[in-house]
Amino acid sequence: MSQIQYTEDQIKSLDWREHMRMRPGMYIGKLGDGSSPDDGIYVLLKEVIDNAIDEYVMGFGREIEITLEDNKVMVRDYGRGIPLGKVVECVSKINTGGKYDSQAFKKSVGLNGVGTKAVNALSESFTVYAVRDGQLKRAEFAKGELVQDAKIISTKEANGTFVSFQPDPEVFRQFKFRTEYMETQLWNYAYLNTGLKIHFNGKVFHSKNGLLDLLSKKTSQEELRYPIIHLNGPDLEIALSHGDLYGEHYYSFVNGQFTTQGGTHLGAFREAVVKVIRDFYKKDFDAKDIRASIIAAISIRIEEPVFESQTKTKLGSLAMSPEGTSIRSYLADFLARELDNYLHQHPDTAQALLKRITQSERERKEIAGIKKLANQRAKKANLHNKKLRDCRYHFNEEKVNDELRLATTLFITEGDSASGSITKARDVETQAVFSLRGKPLNCFGLTKKVVYENEEFNLLQHALNIEDSIDDLRYSQVVIATDADVDGMHIRLLLLTFFLQFFPDLVRNGHLFILDTPLFRVRDKQQTFYCYSEQEKQQAINKLRGKAEITRFKGLGEISPSEFKDFIGPNIRLDPVMLMDDTRIEHILGYYMGKNTPQRQTFIIDNLKIEKDLDAEDAIAPELEEELAEA
């Protein structure tokens, strides 16, 4: 056996640009293609906007202009502008920036001098210019390399900084900015910086009431059991209410950073709410009953926050409160004073809250008996069958690096042939497969008791590890992978109903996706094209000049494992299941999965299309036939 050489020749030094391009996950988490809100292109956008926000927080510039054109983003703020002699260094020299001086940026997120450099290194083109007191300095880069270092010139433009960047397609394959994700990101900035105006492609994002506006936009008054409680303090803002949806739903922020994985501040808030409510009602409620169906937002500003990763999605345990004490005691004291006072001053709210808690307590006790038996069945099933083909790394493992954690995926399939193909083609490091048996139950309008009584749902929630909280979710991406026929669409709809009914937080937090697989294979002896639409099929036929063999995939099981590897690998196409701010879950489920309504009957009649090349049994599922008969 030959020995591996380890000499001076194996020791390499990479400059900042080379290292970021070789190991982008260390700086921005997963790459992705823009189909998930935590994909890398949105992290690049955040890094640029954060600098503009910091200027506003420090009292400079009240408007930010953002433009998206053909996957190119332009951001213009009206702050002080980067000092002209340091423009190039600030975007291309690692560990260089103005935020190391805590007096200049007391409560900033970007303290490490890395953010804008990562944007520069991972962009096909990157332009920056700064304006200060009638003078302008401009620099242009390509993939992190300086291509133009212009001289300082005179200008009539207002002070501030302009940055434009276009993510590099060599790094972010087939990426696409989704304006829905961008707008959610911008609304969060507006809620956390009341008075700031953000302009984006003709829309204005502006908030007067901060987190109160956030919860108001995310919910409707009909969904809530009582009016939103809005509490403000020095460097701390909280808004909360209770609704009727299952689970706990939180929006947590540190220095304007959306901490999607929570952290010390969110844990302290959840503990403090329980203690205050127990003390107020003088009753030892179960913590789960108090927090069931809660919807809350918390924003805290602290000096030099300590995050657990470069992407700053979780606040570390070493972070201190604005007063220099532990965040846990700071939040406990604040809520003990402010929330307790609010409940005393608003007896109607206190009564509605008590009613919600006692309802949760009653529902929990109703399923307590079957829950233990269901857990035993799930453990036994996992030992003796192959419903779950697990992967090696998981989303809830903190010891795993960000790039691996965010790549963890569970494919939910139906049928042995489809699950077999995906299982053979998957990456065993980060991709798992859960196989359904037949069509799931339509659970619309049912209580969570059915999740434990129904074997498929029970095993699925245990595979995901979301029985008690989605905080323990084992996979970053939960992907519904069903056939592209009517039966497959129906299974997809039933699974969407399951998640929206019982685990809406999983959907709201951007973890649920639909796998997009090709409908056609078009090939000749030299080339093969996989086509996802009739238009793509026709384009492929034209490229092969008509001499093509065309195969229509009617089911996932017809796609060989070797072909499947292409569709669930780096070029995977995922359609995110997105809940917009004005989405009302109960209205959606009621329309699609409830009893027939005149509106749905009309929709079915107006939109029914039977393709001539489909088999009769594939054209209309039995459920749709029944609906048509009733219509």
VEXDREN-2710 file (C-alpha; in Angstrom, 1 decimal):
% VEXDREN-2710
k/r/px/py/pz
1/MET/0.0/0.0/0.0
2/SER/1.5/3.3/-1.1
3/GLN/1.8/6.0/1.5
4/ILE/0.2/9.4/1.0
5/GLN/2.8/12.0/0.8
6/TYR/2.6/14.9/3.3
7/THR/5.3/17.5/2.4
8/GLU/5.7/21.2/2.0
9/ASP/4.0/20.8/-1.4
10/GLN/0.7/19.8/0.3
11/ILE/0.6/23.0/2.3
12/LYS/-1.4/25.6/0.5
13/SER/-2.4/29.2/1.4
14/LEU/-5.6/30.6/-0.1
15/ASP/-6.4/34.2/-0.3
16/TRP/-9.8/35.4/1.0
17/ARG/-11.5/35.2/-2.3
18/GLU/-10.3/31.7/-3.1
19/HIS/-11.3/30.4/0.3
20/MET/-14.8/31.8/0.1
21/ARG/-15.4/30.4/-3.3
22/MET/-14.0/27.0/-2.3
23/ARG/-15.9/26.8/1.0
24/PRO/-18.9/29.1/0.6
25/GLY/-21.0/27.1/3.1
26/MET/-18.7/28.3/5.9
27/TYR/-19.8/31.9/5.2
28/ILE/-23.4/31.7/4.0
29/GLY/-24.7/28.3/5.0
30/LYS/-26.2/26.2/2.2
31/LEU/-26.1/27.5/-1.4
32/GLY/-29.5/26.4/-2.8
33/ASP/-31.2/27.8/-5.8
34/GLY/-33.5/30.4/-4.3
35/SER/-36.4/28.0/-3.6
36/SER/-35.9/28.2/0.2
37/PRO/-35.8/31.4/2.3
38/ASP/-32.4/30.4/3.9
39/ASP/-30.7/29.8/0.5
40/GLY/-27.4/31.6/0.0
41/ILE/-28.6/34.3/-2.4
42/TYR/-30.9/35.7/0.3
43/VAL/-28.0/35.7/2.7
44/LEU/-26.0/37.8/0.2
45/LEU/-28.9/40.2/0.0
46/LYS/-29.2/40.4/3.8
47/GLU/-25.5/41.1/4.2
48/VAL/-25.8/44.1/1.9
49/ILE/-29.0/45.4/3.4
50/ASP/-27.7/45.0/6.9
51/ASN/-25.1/47.7/6.3
52/ALA/-27.8/50.1/5.1
53/ILE/-30.0/49.3/8.1
54/ASP/-27.1/49.9/10.5
55/GLU/-26.8/53.4/9.1
56/TYR/-30.5/54.0/9.8
57/VAL/-30.2/52.7/13.3
58/MET/-27.3/55.1/13.9
59/GLY/-29.5/58.0/12.8
60/PHE/-28.4/58.4/9.2
61/GLY/-30.7/58.1/6.2
62/ARG/-34.4/57.3/6.4
63/GLU/-34.9/55.5/3.1
64/ILE/-33.3/52.6/1.3
65/GLU/-33.9/51.8/-2.4
66/ILE/-33.7/48.2/-3.6
67/THR/-34.1/47.1/-7.2
68/LEU/-34.1/43.6/-8.7
69/GLU/-33.5/43.2/-12.4
70/ASP/-32.7/39.8/-14.1
71/ASN/-31.2/38.3/-10.9
72/LYS/-29.1/41.5/-10.3
73/VAL/-29.8/43.3/-7.1
74/MET/-29.1/47.0/-6.4
75/VAL/-29.2/48.6/-3.0
76/ARG/-28.8/52.3/-2.3
77/ASP/-28.9/53.8/1.1
78/TYR/-28.6/57.4/2.2
79/GLY/-26.4/57.1/5.2
80/ARG/-22.9/58.5/5.7
81/GLY/-21.3/56.5/2.9
82/ILE/-18.2/54.4/3.3
83/PRO/-15.1/56.6/3.9
84/LEU/-13.8/57.1/0.4
85/GLY/-10.3/56.0/1.0
86/LYS/-11.5/52.6/2.3
87/VAL/-14.2/51.7/-0.2
88/VAL/-12.1/48.9/-1.9
89/GLU/-10.8/47.6/1.4
90/CYS/-14.2/47.4/3.0
91/VAL/-15.5/45.0/0.4
92/SER/-12.4/43.0/-0.4
93/LYS/-10.1/42.9/2.6
94/ILE/-11.1/40.3/5.2
95/ASN/-11.7/41.4/8.8
96/THR/-12.0/45.0/7.7
97/GLY/-14.9/47.3/8.6
98/GLY/-16.2/50.1/10.8
99/LYS/-18.2/47.9/13.1
100/TYR/-15.3/46.8/15.3
101/ASP/-15.7/50.1/17.0
102/SER/-18.7/49.5/19.3
103/GLN/-19.2/53.2/19.7
104/ALA/-19.8/53.7/15.9
105/PHE/-22.1/50.7/15.6
106/LYS/-23.2/49.8/19.1
107/LYS/-25.9/47.3/18.3
108/SER/-25.0/45.9/14.9
109/VAL/-25.3/42.4/13.6
110/GLY/-22.3/42.5/11.3
111/LEU/-19.3/42.7/13.6
112/ASN/-16.9/40.3/11.9
113/GLY/-16.0/42.2/8.8
114/VAL/-16.9/39.2/6.5
115/GLY/-20.4/39.8/5.1
116/THR/-19.8/42.1/2.1
117/LYS/-16.6/40.3/1.2
118/ALA/-18.6/37.1/0.8
119/VAL/-21.1/38.9/-1.4
120/ASN/-18.2/40.2/-3.5
121/ALA/-16.4/36.8/-3.8
122/LEU/-19.6/34.9/-4.7
123/SER/-20.9/37.3/-7.3
124/GLU/-20.3/37.3/-11.0
125/SER/-20.2/41.1/-10.9
126/PHE/-20.1/43.4/-7.9
127/THR/-20.1/47.2/-7.9
128/VAL/-19.8/49.6/-5.0
129/TYR/-19.7/53.3/-4.8
130/ALA/-19.8/55.7/-1.9
131/VAL/-20.8/59.4/-1.8
132/ARG/-19.5/61.7/0.9
133/ASP/-19.9/65.5/0.8
134/GLY/-20.0/65.9/-3.0
135/GLN/-17.4/63.3/-3.8
136/LEU/-17.8/59.8/-5.2
137/LYS/-15.6/56.7/-5.1
138/ARG/-16.4/53.7/-7.3
139/ALA/-15.0/50.2/-7.6
140/GLU/-16.0/47.2/-9.7
141/PHE/-15.2/43.5/-9.1
142/ALA/-15.7/40.2/-10.9
143/LYS/-15.8/37.1/-8.7
144/GLY/-14.0/39.0/-6.0
145/GLU/-11.2/40.3/-8.2
146/LEU/-10.8/44.0/-8.6
147/VAL/-11.4/45.0/-12.3
148/GLN/-11.8/48.8/-11.9
149/ASP/-10.6/51.1/-9.2
150/ALA/-11.9/54.5/-10.3
151/LYS/-10.6/57.8/-9.1
152/ILE/-12.6/60.0/-6.8
153/ILE/-14.8/62.4/-8.7
154/SER/-17.2/65.2/-7.9
155/THR/-21.0/64.5/-7.8
156/LYS/-24.3/66.1/-6.8
157/GLU/-25.6/62.8/-5.5
158/ALA/-26.7/62.6/-1.8
159/ASN/-24.5/60.9/0.7
160/GLY/-24.7/57.2/1.0
161/THR/-23.6/53.9/-0.4
162/PHE/-24.6/51.9/-3.5
163/VAL/-24.0/48.2/-4.0
164/SER/-25.0/46.0/-6.9
165/PHE/-24.3/42.3/-7.2
166/GLN/-25.3/39.4/-9.4
167/PRO/-24.7/36.0/-7.8
168/ASP/-22.3/33.8/-9.7
169/PRO/-24.1/31.0/-11.5
170/GLU/-21.0/28.8/-11.2
171/VAL/-21.6/28.9/-7.4
172/PHE/-25.4/29.1/-7.3
173/ARG/-26.7/26.8/-10.0
174/GLN/-29.9/27.6/-11.8
175/PHE/-30.7/30.2/-9.1
176/LYS/-33.6/32.5/-9.1
177/PHE/-34.6/35.3/-6.7
178/ARG/-38.2/34.8/-5.5
179/THR/-39.8/38.2/-4.8
180/GLU/-42.1/36.6/-2.2
181/TYR/-39.1/35.7/0.0
182/MET/-37.4/39.1/-0.6
183/GLU/-40.6/41.0/0.3
184/THR/-40.9/39.0/3.6
185/GLN/-37.3/39.8/4.3
186/LEU/-38.0/43.5/3.7
187/TRP/-41.1/43.6/5.8
188/ASN/-39.1/42.3/8.7
189/TYR/-36.7/45.1/8.3
190/ALA/-39.6/47.6/8.2
191/TYR/-41.2/46.1/11.4
192/LEU/-37.9/46.3/13.3
193/ASN/-37.1/49.8/12.2
194/THR/-40.2/51.9/12.6
195/GLY/-40.1/55.0/10.5
196/LEU/-37.8/53.6/7.8
197/LYS/-39.0/53.5/4.3
198/ILE/-37.8/50.7/2.0
199/HIS/-38.5/51.0/-1.7
200/PHE/-38.5/47.7/-3.7
201/ASN/-39.5/47.5/-7.4
202/GLY/-42.3/50.0/-7.0
203/LYS/-43.5/48.9/-3.6
204/VAL/-43.0/50.7/-0.3
205/PHE/-42.3/48.8/3.0
206/HIS/-43.0/51.0/6.1
207/SER/-44.2/50.3/9.6
208/LYS/-45.4/52.6/12.4
209/ASN/-46.2/50.1/15.1
210/GLY/-43.3/47.6/14.8
211/LEU/-44.1/44.0/16.0
212/LEU/-47.7/44.9/16.4
213/ASP/-47.9/45.4/12.7
214/LEU/-46.0/42.2/12.1
215/LEU/-48.5/40.0/14.0
216/SER/-51.4/41.9/12.5
217/LYS/-50.2/41.2/9.0
218/LYS/-49.4/37.6/9.8
219/THR/-52.8/36.9/11.3
220/SER/-56.4/38.1/11.1
221/GLN/-58.5/39.2/14.0
222/GLU/-60.8/36.2/13.5
223/GLU/-57.9/33.8/14.0
224/LEU/-56.9/35.3/17.4
225/ARG/-58.6/34.7/20.8
226/TYR/-57.8/38.2/22.0
227/PRO/-56.3/41.4/20.7
228/ILE/-52.5/41.4/20.3
229/ILE/-50.6/42.3/23.4
230/HIS/-47.8/44.8/22.5
231/LEU/-45.1/45.5/25.0
232/ASN/-42.2/47.9/24.6
233/GLY/-39.1/48.5/26.7
234/PRO/-35.5/49.8/26.2
235/ASP/-34.0/47.7/23.5
236/LEU/-36.8/45.1/23.8
237/GLU/-40.1/44.7/22.0
238/ILE/-42.7/41.9/22.3
239/ALA/-46.0/41.2/20.7
240/LEU/-48.1/38.1/21.4
241/SER/-51.5/36.5/21.2
242/HIS/-53.1/33.0/21.0
243/GLY/-55.0/31.5/18.0
244/ASP/-56.6/28.2/17.1
245/LEU/-53.8/26.6/15.0
246/TYR/-51.7/23.8/16.5
247/GLY/-48.2/24.4/17.6
248/GLU/-46.2/27.5/18.7
249/HIS/-45.3/30.2/16.2
250/TYR/-42.5/32.7/16.9
251/TYR/-40.7/35.4/15.1
252/SER/-37.5/36.2/17.0
253/PHE/-34.9/38.9/16.2
254/VAL/-31.6/40.1/17.5
255/ASN/-30.3/43.5/16.4
256/GLY/-32.7/43.3/13.4
257/GLN/-31.4/39.8/12.4
258/PHE/-34.2/37.2/12.0
259/THR/-33.0/34.3/14.2
260/THR/-34.9/31.5/12.5
261/GLN/-33.4/29.0/14.9
262/GLY/-34.2/31.1/18.0
263/GLY/-31.6/30.9/20.7
264/THR/-31.1/32.2/24.2
265/HIS/-33.6/35.1/23.8
266/LEU/-36.4/32.9/22.5
267/GLY/-35.8/30.2/25.1
268/ALA/-35.9/32.9/27.8
269/PHE/-39.1/34.3/26.5
270/ARG/-40.9/30.9/26.4
271/GLU/-39.9/30.3/30.0
272/ALA/-40.9/33.7/31.2
273/VAL/-44.3/33.6/29.6
274/VAL/-45.1/30.4/31.4
275/LYS/-44.0/31.7/34.8
276/VAL/-45.9/35.0/34.5
277/ILE/-49.1/33.3/33.5
278/ARG/-48.8/30.7/36.2
279/ASP/-48.3/33.4/38.8
280/PHE/-51.1/35.6/37.4
281/TYR/-53.7/32.8/37.6
282/LYS/-52.1/31.2/40.6
283/LYS/-52.4/27.8/39.0
284/ASP/-49.6/25.4/37.9
285/PHE/-50.6/25.0/34.3
286/ASP/-48.6/22.6/32.1
287/ALA/-46.2/24.7/30.0
288/LYS/-47.4/23.1/26.8
289/ASP/-51.0/24.2/27.5
290/ILE/-49.9/27.8/28.1
291/ARG/-47.9/27.9/24.9
292/ALA/-50.3/25.9/22.7
293/SER/-51.4/28.0/19.7
294/ILE/-49.3/31.0/20.8
295/ILE/-48.1/33.4/18.1
296/ALA/-45.5/35.9/19.3
297/ALA/-42.7/38.1/18.1
298/ILE/-39.7/39.3/20.1
299/SER/-37.0/41.7/19.2
300/ILE/-34.0/42.5/21.4
301/ARG/-31.0/44.7/20.8
302/ILE/-27.7/44.0/22.5
303/GLU/-24.1/45.0/22.1
304/GLU/-21.7/42.5/20.4
305/PRO/-24.2/39.6/20.1
306/VAL/-22.7/36.1/20.1
307/PHE/-24.2/33.8/17.4
308/GLU/-23.7/30.1/17.0
309/SER/-22.8/30.3/13.3
310/GLN/-21.7/32.7/10.6
311/THR/-25.3/32.9/9.2
312/LYS/-26.4/34.3/12.6
313/THR/-29.7/32.3/12.8
314/LYS/-29.3/31.4/16.5
315/LEU/-28.3/33.5/19.4
316/GLY/-25.6/31.8/21.6
317/SER/-25.8/31.3/25.3
318/LEU/-23.0/33.7/26.1
319/ALA/-24.9/36.7/24.9
320/MET/-25.7/39.3/27.5
321/SER/-28.8/41.6/27.9
322/PRO/-28.6/45.4/27.2
323/GLU/-28.2/45.9/31.0
324/GLY/-25.2/43.5/31.1
325/THR/-27.2/40.8/32.9
326/SER/-28.2/37.4/31.6
327/ILE/-30.9/37.5/28.9
328/ARG/-32.9/35.0/30.8
329/SER/-33.2/37.2/33.9
330/TYR/-33.7/40.4/31.8
331/LEU/-36.7/38.9/30.0
332/ALA/-38.1/37.3/33.1
333/ASP/-38.1/40.7/34.9
334/PHE/-39.5/42.6/31.9
335/LEU/-42.5/40.2/31.4
336/ALA/-43.1/39.8/35.1
337/ARG/-43.7/43.5/35.2
338/GLU/-45.2/44.4/31.8
339/LEU/-47.3/41.3/30.9
340/ASP/-48.6/41.0/34.5
341/ASN/-49.7/44.7/34.4
342/TYR/-51.3/44.3/31.0
343/LEU/-53.4/41.3/32.1
344/HIS/-54.6/43.1/35.3
345/GLN/-55.5/46.2/33.2
346/HIS/-57.3/44.1/30.5
347/PRO/-59.6/41.5/32.2
348/ASP/-61.3/40.5/29.0
349/THR/-58.0/39.5/27.5
350/ALA/-57.1/37.7/30.7
351/GLN/-60.4/35.7/30.5
352/ALA/-59.9/34.8/26.9
353/LEU/-56.4/33.6/27.5
354/LEU/-57.6/31.5/30.4
355/LYS/-60.2/29.9/28.2
356/ARG/-57.6/29.1/25.5
357/ILE/-55.3/27.5/28.1
358/THR/-58.1/25.3/29.6
359/GLN/-59.1/24.2/26.1
360/SER/-55.6/23.1/25.4
361/GLU/-55.4/21.3/28.7
362/ARG/-58.6/19.5/27.9
363/GLU/-57.4/18.5/24.4
364/ARG/-54.1/17.3/25.8
365/LYS/-55.8/15.0/28.3
366/GLU/-58.1/13.6/25.7
367/ILE/-55.2/12.2/23.7
368/ALA/-52.9/11.3/26.6
369/GLY/-54.3/7.8/26.7
370/ILE/-53.7/7.0/23.0
371/LYS/-50.4/8.9/22.8
372/LYS/-48.4/6.4/24.9
373/LEU/-49.8/3.5/22.8
374/ALA/-49.0/5.4/19.6
375/ASN/-45.4/6.0/20.7
376/GLN/-45.0/2.3/21.4
377/ARG/-46.4/1.5/17.9
378/ALA/-44.1/4.0/16.3
379/LYS/-41.0/2.5/18.0
380/LYS/-42.0/-1.0/17.1
381/ALA/-42.7/0.0/13.5
382/ASN/-39.4/1.7/13.1
383/LEU/-37.6/-1.5/14.3
384/HIS/-39.5/-3.9/12.1
385/ASN/-40.2/-2.2/8.8
386/LYS/-38.5/0.0/6.3
387/LYS/-40.9/3.0/6.1
388/LEU/-38.0/5.3/6.9
389/ARG/-34.6/5.0/5.2
390/ASP/-32.7/7.5/7.3
391/CYS/-29.7/9.6/6.5
392/ARG/-26.5/10.2/8.5
393/TYR/-26.8/13.9/9.4
394/HIS/-29.8/15.8/10.7
395/PHE/-31.1/19.3/11.0
396/ASN/-31.4/19.3/14.8
397/GLU/-27.8/18.2/15.4
398/GLU/-25.8/21.3/16.5
399/LYS/-22.5/19.5/16.1
400/VAL/-23.1/19.3/12.3
401/ASN/-22.0/22.3/10.2
402/ASP/-24.5/24.7/8.7
403/GLU/-24.1/23.5/5.1
404/LEU/-24.8/19.8/6.0
405/ARG/-27.6/20.7/8.4
406/LEU/-29.4/22.9/5.9
407/ALA/-29.1/20.2/3.2
408/THR/-30.8/17.5/5.2
409/THR/-33.9/16.3/3.3
410/LEU/-36.8/13.9/3.8
411/PHE/-38.6/12.7/0.6
412/ILE/-42.1/11.6/1.3
413/THR/-43.1/9.1/-1.4
414/GLU/-46.0/6.8/-2.2
415/GLY/-45.5/3.3/-3.5
416/ASP/-42.6/0.8/-3.4
417/SER/-41.3/1.6/-6.9
418/ALA/-41.0/5.3/-6.4
419/SER/-39.4/5.0/-2.9
420/GLY/-37.1/2.3/-4.2
421/SER/-35.8/4.6/-7.1
422/ILE/-35.2/7.5/-4.8
423/THR/-33.6/5.4/-2.1
424/LYS/-31.1/4.0/-4.5
425/ALA/-30.3/7.4/-6.0
426/ARG/-30.2/9.5/-2.8
427/ASP/-27.2/10.9/-1.0
428/VAL/-27.2/8.8/2.2
429/GLU/-25.4/11.5/4.0
430/THR/-28.2/14.1/3.9
431/GLN/-31.2/12.5/2.1
432/ALA/-33.8/10.3/3.8
433/VAL/-36.9/8.6/2.3
434/PHE/-40.3/7.9/4.0
435/SER/-42.6/5.6/2.1
436/LEU/-46.4/6.0/2.4
437/ARG/-48.8/3.1/2.0
438/GLY/-51.7/4.3/-0.1
439/LYS/-53.5/7.6/0.2
440/PRO/-53.4/9.5/3.5
441/LEU/-56.5/10.3/5.4
442/ASN/-58.2/13.7/4.7
443/CYS/-57.7/15.2/8.2
444/PHE/-59.4/18.6/7.5
445/GLY/-61.5/19.6/10.5
446/LEU/-60.2/16.7/12.7
447/THR/-58.4/17.2/16.0
448/LYS/-54.8/16.2/16.7
449/LYS/-56.1/13.0/18.2
450/VAL/-56.2/11.6/14.7
451/VAL/-52.4/12.0/14.3
452/TYR/-51.9/9.4/17.0
453/GLU/-54.7/7.1/15.9
454/ASN/-53.7/7.0/12.2
455/GLU/-50.6/4.8/11.7
456/GLU/-49.3/6.7/8.7
457/PHE/-49.5/10.1/10.3
458/ASN/-48.1/8.8/13.6
459/LEU/-45.1/7.3/12.0
460/LEU/-44.5/10.4/9.8
461/GLN/-44.5/12.8/12.8
462/HIS/-42.1/10.5/14.6
463/ALA/-39.8/10.3/11.5
464/LEU/-39.8/14.1/11.4
465/ASN/-39.4/14.3/15.2
466/ILE/-42.1/17.0/15.5
467/GLU/-44.4/15.4/18.0
468/ASP/-43.8/17.9/20.7
469/SER/-42.2/20.8/18.8
470/ILE/-40.8/21.6/15.4
471/ASP/-37.7/22.9/17.3
472/ASP/-36.6/19.3/17.1
473/LEU/-37.2/18.9/13.4
474/ARG/-34.7/16.4/11.9
475/TYR/-34.7/17.6/8.3
476/SER/-34.3/21.1/6.9
477/GLN/-36.3/20.2/3.8
478/VAL/-39.5/18.1/3.9
479/VAL/-40.2/17.2/0.2
480/ILE/-43.4/15.7/-1.0
481/ALA/-42.5/13.5/-3.9
482/THR/-45.6/12.1/-5.7
483/ASP/-46.5/11.2/-9.3
484/ALA/-47.5/14.0/-11.6
485/ASP/-50.9/12.5/-12.3
486/VAL/-54.3/13.1/-10.7
487/ASP/-53.8/10.5/-8.0
488/GLY/-50.4/11.9/-7.2
489/MET/-51.8/15.4/-7.0
490/HIS/-54.5/14.2/-4.6
491/ILE/-51.9/12.6/-2.3
492/ARG/-50.0/15.8/-2.4
493/LEU/-53.1/17.8/-1.4
494/LEU/-53.8/15.4/1.5
495/LEU/-50.3/15.7/2.8
496/LEU/-50.5/19.5/2.5
497/THR/-53.7/19.4/4.5
498/PHE/-51.9/17.3/7.2
499/PHE/-49.1/19.8/7.6
500/LEU/-51.2/22.9/7.4
501/GLN/-53.8/21.5/9.9
502/PHE/-51.4/20.2/12.6
503/PHE/-47.9/21.6/11.9
504/PRO/-48.4/25.0/10.2
505/ASP/-45.1/26.3/11.7
506/LEU/-43.2/23.8/9.6
507/VAL/-44.7/25.4/6.5
508/ARG/-44.4/29.0/7.7
509/ASN/-40.8/28.5/8.5
510/GLY/-40.0/27.4/4.9
511/HIS/-39.4/23.7/5.4
512/LEU/-42.0/22.2/3.1
513/PHE/-41.4/21.6/-0.7
514/ILE/-42.8/19.8/-3.7
515/LEU/-40.4/17.8/-5.8
516/ASP/-40.5/18.8/-9.5
517/THR/-39.6/15.8/-11.7
518/PRO/-39.5/15.7/-15.5
519/LEU/-42.5/14.7/-17.5
520/PHE/-40.6/13.7/-20.6
521/ARG/-37.3/12.3/-21.8
522/VAL/-36.3/13.4/-25.3
523/ARG/-33.2/11.8/-26.8
524/ASP/-31.3/10.5/-29.8
525/LYS/-28.1/8.5/-30.0
526/GLN/-26.0/11.5/-29.0
527/GLN/-28.1/13.7/-26.6
528/THR/-30.7/13.3/-23.9
529/PHE/-33.0/16.0/-22.6
530/TYR/-35.2/15.8/-19.5
531/CYS/-38.2/18.1/-19.9
532/TYR/-40.5/19.5/-17.2
533/SER/-43.2/20.9/-19.5
534/GLU/-44.7/20.7/-23.0
535/GLN/-42.7/23.8/-23.9
536/GLU/-39.4/22.3/-22.8
537/LYS/-40.3/19.0/-24.7
538/GLN/-40.9/21.0/-27.9
539/GLN/-37.6/22.9/-27.5
540/ALA/-35.7/19.6/-27.1
541/ILE/-37.4/18.1/-30.2
542/ASN/-36.3/21.2/-32.2
543/LYS/-32.7/20.9/-30.9
544/LEU/-32.7/17.2/-32.1
545/ARG/-34.3/18.3/-35.4
546/GLY/-37.3/16.1/-34.9
547/LYS/-35.4/12.8/-34.9
548/ALA/-36.1/12.0/-31.3
549/GLU/-37.3/9.2/-29.1
550/ILE/-39.9/10.6/-26.6
551/THR/-40.8/9.0/-23.3
552/ARG/-43.5/10.3/-21.1
553/PHE/-42.9/9.5/-17.4
554/LYS/-46.3/8.7/-15.8
555/GLY/-44.9/7.9/-12.4
556/LEU/-41.7/8.3/-10.4
557/GLY/-41.3/4.5/-10.4
558/GLU/-40.7/4.6/-14.1
559/ILE/-37.6/6.7/-13.7
560/SER/-34.5/4.6/-13.1
561/PRO/-32.3/5.2/-10.1
562/SER/-29.4/6.3/-12.3
563/GLU/-31.6/9.0/-13.9
564/PHE/-33.2/10.0/-10.5
565/LYS/-29.7/10.8/-9.2
566/ASP/-29.7/13.8/-11.6
567/PHE/-33.1/15.0/-10.4
568/ILE/-32.4/14.9/-6.6
569/GLY/-28.7/16.0/-6.8
570/PRO/-27.2/19.4/-7.2
571/ASN/-29.7/20.3/-10.0
572/ILE/-32.8/19.3/-7.9
573/ARG/-35.9/21.4/-8.6
574/LEU/-38.0/22.2/-5.6
575/ASP/-41.2/24.3/-5.5
576/PRO/-41.5/25.8/-2.0
577/VAL/-44.9/25.7/-0.3
578/MET/-45.2/29.3/0.8
579/LEU/-47.7/31.0/3.1
580/MET/-47.9/34.7/2.3
581/ASP/-48.8/37.2/5.0
582/ASP/-52.4/37.4/3.8
583/THR/-52.8/33.6/3.6
584/ARG/-55.6/32.2/5.8
585/ILE/-55.0/28.5/6.4
586/GLU/-58.5/27.7/7.6
587/HIS/-60.0/29.4/4.5
588/ILE/-57.7/27.5/2.1
589/LEU/-58.4/24.1/3.7
590/GLY/-62.1/24.7/4.0
591/TYR/-62.2/25.6/0.3
592/TYR/-60.2/22.6/-1.0
593/MET/-60.7/19.9/1.6
594/GLY/-64.0/20.7/3.3
595/LYS/-67.5/19.9/2.1
596/ASN/-68.4/21.0/-1.4
597/THR/-69.3/24.7/-1.7
598/PRO/-70.9/26.4/-4.7
599/GLN/-67.6/28.3/-5.3
600/ARG/-65.6/25.0/-5.5
601/GLN/-68.2/23.4/-7.7
602/THR/-68.0/26.3/-10.1
603/PHE/-64.2/26.2/-10.1
604/ILE/-64.2/22.4/-10.9
605/ILE/-66.7/22.9/-13.8
606/ASP/-64.8/25.9/-15.2
607/ASN/-61.3/24.4/-15.0
608/LEU/-61.8/20.7/-15.7
609/LYS/-59.6/19.6/-18.6
610/ILE/-59.3/16.0/-19.8
611/GLU/-56.2/15.5/-21.8
612/LYS/-56.8/13.1/-24.7
613/ASP/-53.5/11.2/-24.2
614/LEU/-54.3/10.3/-20.6
615/ASP/-55.8/7.0/-19.7
616/ALA/-59.4/7.2/-18.5
617/GLU/-58.6/6.2/-15.0
618/ASP/-55.8/8.8/-14.8
619/ALA/-58.0/11.6/-16.1
620/ILE/-60.4/11.9/-13.2
621/ALA/-59.7/10.6/-9.7
622/PRO/-62.8/9.1/-8.0
623/GLU/-62.9/12.0/-5.5
624/LEU/-63.2/14.5/-8.3
625/GLU/-65.8/12.3/-10.0
626/GLU/-67.9/12.5/-6.8
627/GLU/-67.5/16.3/-6.7
628/LEU/-68.6/16.6/-10.3
629/ALA/-71.6/14.4/-9.7
630/GLU/-72.6/16.6/-6.7
631/ALA/-71.9/19.8/-8.8
END
